[in-house]
Structure formats: C-alpha cells, structure tokens
C-alpha cells in the first residue's frame, strides 16, 4: 500500500481536477505509475484515472515530460532537466 505522503505531487489530494492535467505533464513514466497507484488507493476517481492512464500511455510511446511555462517544475514535483539529447 502506498502512503498518502508518497504522491509525486505535493498536496495532490487538494489539487483541483481542472489543473491536474497540467501538473502531471512534468512527471516521467515511473512517477505516473506511482501517481496512478496512489489515486487507485486513495481516490479512485474514474475521470482522473482515465486522464492519468492516457498520460502514461503517451509517455510510454515517446512523449517526454515537459517543463512549466516558467521553466520550473510545478511546486511539489521533481525539478529535473527533462530535455532529451539529440540523437
């Protein structure tokens, strides 16, 4: 079982559903899996789970985590450089 404090987004339970889509765009696939597991344990909101699974699918098929418009990860997420090296 996942502890409530282990969601990859700080204060996840209080984030309005309307802004959640943007907040999760900085997460990588592993963080999305953790967030899905967290939502399944503590929220089980069908609409949210659908959105999270859609984003995980995008990540697994080549999408990369994005940066916020300010260039910073949203409050409570890992602040990493997600830029891919050119191949």
ABEGO torsion letter per residue (X at the ends): XBBAAABABBGAAABBAAAAAAAAAABBAAAAAAAAAAAAAAAGBAAAAAAAAAAAAAAAAGBBBBBBAAGBBBBGBBBBBABBBBX
